[in-house]
Amino acid sequence: MNRERKSVRPATSSSFKWGAGALAVFISVLIALPIAGRLDPVLGDLVVLNLMPKAYDAEDQIVVVTITEETLAKFPYRSPIDRGFLADLITVIDAAQPASIGLDILLDSTSEPEKDRRLFAALSGAQKRIVLASVSDDFLTEGQAEQLKLSLSFGRPGSVKLQRDDADGVLRHLPQLHDEGMLLLTEAMAGRRFSETPFASRILYQVSRDGTPVLFPKYPAHTVELLPQEWFRNKHVLIGTDLPGVDRHPTPLVSVGGTAAGSMAGIEVHAHLLGQLLSSRNLPVPTFTQAIGILMAAALAAAFGFLTVRQPSVFFSGLILAALLYLGLATALIAGELFMLPILSPIAAAGTSVLLLSLVHWRQERLERAFVLSAFEKYVSPEVVRRLASGEVELALGGQKRIVTYLFTDLAGFTSLSENLPPDQVADILNGYLDDVCDVVFRHGATLDKLIGDAVVCFFGAPEDDPKQASKAVALALELDATAQRYRQRLADQGIALGVTRIGIHLGEAVIGNFGGNRFFDYTGIGDTVNTAARLEGVNKYLGSRICVSETVVENCREQTAFAFRPLGALVLKGRQQGLACYEPMSANQAGQEWFGAYCAAYEAMRRKESNVQTLFERVLAKKGNDGPTNFHLARLNSGQTGEQVVFSDK
């Protein structure tokens, strides 16, 4: 018989809160990673190109010699590049006494033997050891690797490897070769290395004021012998190709000038690297792993603040301020060539973390609100809870006069029954009874006033006005009566004799509102209407009825046909001088039975004080044995009383 229904409170423990925070951080990092890989690099390009200084200190120390289409047109074949021409080119440049010469052309294959010997002789005879292009053997066939090894023996190797970003293929970062034990081509030419740090490093492309790349002095290779030697003296000379579609790379300048302006020949990229190295400039950037750490730190900080700062205005103000300070710090570090933090992704990670936790918090608040409302409805009418939650009813002391219909119920003999049963069984019986009764009350839209032991008090007409409140109250009373009778029968089948449920209803004016003290109060009604309804419930035990309603209720039910009323008497309740006409409601089916008409005829005769009244009531008993109100009036008549007025001295 245990019918307990529990509302499940949403998880609000500390472990849930911090677990949600950890999950939000993890998801935030995953969401911010695409921003870190796609948007941050482009935004970084724009910031670096606009904030970094516009000139290298060593800009005038570099010369680029390019093999162009016009140069190739002078050879009988395009590939490999004519080795005899390269030999003569190196000899002419070497004679000008340059600071260094770097050849960005892989000598990984043979050509005409005589021209190969001339090239190797020129390399061997150079005043300064020529830096020759080198790559890892992983990129070469076995034959190419052997030939390149032979060629490098006549000069100094320098890696020409360039490292594109995986996300968009743009050349932004210095290649990481230190773990391979090899120098970059530019490092071998300059005789120094880029600083070794635990971070990656950014290539600092030189741009002019209008955003176009700075052009180092560049001469076609086939014109070098015609140029003054002074143009090459003490310069670092880079020799390489500048051909359409060959060894060209997108650079960050794509973000400023578009694809055409941002595409650069490999030899020009090496010139920018060399200028950066000679100027001792470096801009560290976080590695991929370090970038994830920064994102996680931002998301963690935001999540921690969200979970610990109790005032939303303070938290969100602090979050915006922190984001602005971070942007300021990031730009200041870039402008000072100190470090390049990811610009957008940490803010995105922090914002996403806050958004996810806000959604969790919103959902928890909704669940908590639903739980509180559900729990509150176990103590207060659901309609009152709804109006309190929506703000329609203020949670403050005070009331207002309303026309309401009050209904009182009481379970006869329950106190005596409870004295003869174990406490847990008493609780089980009472809870089951109240559960059934309250379900019916709420289903009919009544406002639950209070539960007093086994008694239930409810009313219609507040907090919402209800012109049909009287008929609704009667319909509720009839269903309550049927429900209580079914519950009695279930207990009777178990050998437990539960008393009848008596119901009293009265319609009138009452003051409805919140009454009590500053700490505790009820939404209830006070006034004569409430007291009268309570006393009508009480007179049922004398009248032998189960439902007693006043004439004010009946008068407001004239237009309905679902039920009828039989008169019980003009009741003079305790403390009153005038009688109140009262009735017992009946279903339409009951009103159509023969005994109902006989009772009404007998009552009318009693009201008129006719002489044959007792006989008429006895005929009612013949048609409906043991009818409570009939027995009550017969007893009155037999004791010498007449008429319909009944005086009660008890409540």
URPEPE-V649131 format. One record per helix or strand. SS is the DSSP state (H for helix, E for strand). FROM is the first residue (numbers start at 1). TO is the last residue. Records with the same first field share a line. If there is no record, write none. Layout:
BEGIN
SS->FROM-TO + FROM-TO
END
This chain:
BEGIN
H->14-51 + 59-61 + 69-72 + 83-95 + 113-125 + 137-139 + 142-152 + 178-180 + 185-190 + 221-226 + 229-231 + 254-262 + 266-278 + 288-308 + 312-335 + 345-376 + 382-390 + 414-418 + 423-443 + 469-493 + 528-543 + 551-555 + 588-591 + 594-607 + 613-623 + 628-638
E->62-67 + 100-103 + 131-134 + 156-159 + 163-164 + 171-173 + 184-184 + 200-202 + 207-207 + 213-213 + 217-220 + 236-241 + 243-243 + 246-246 + 248-251 + 263-265 + 284-285 + 340-340 + 398-411 + 447-452 + 455-460 + 501-516 + 521-526 + 547-550 + 563-572 + 580-587 + 645-647
END
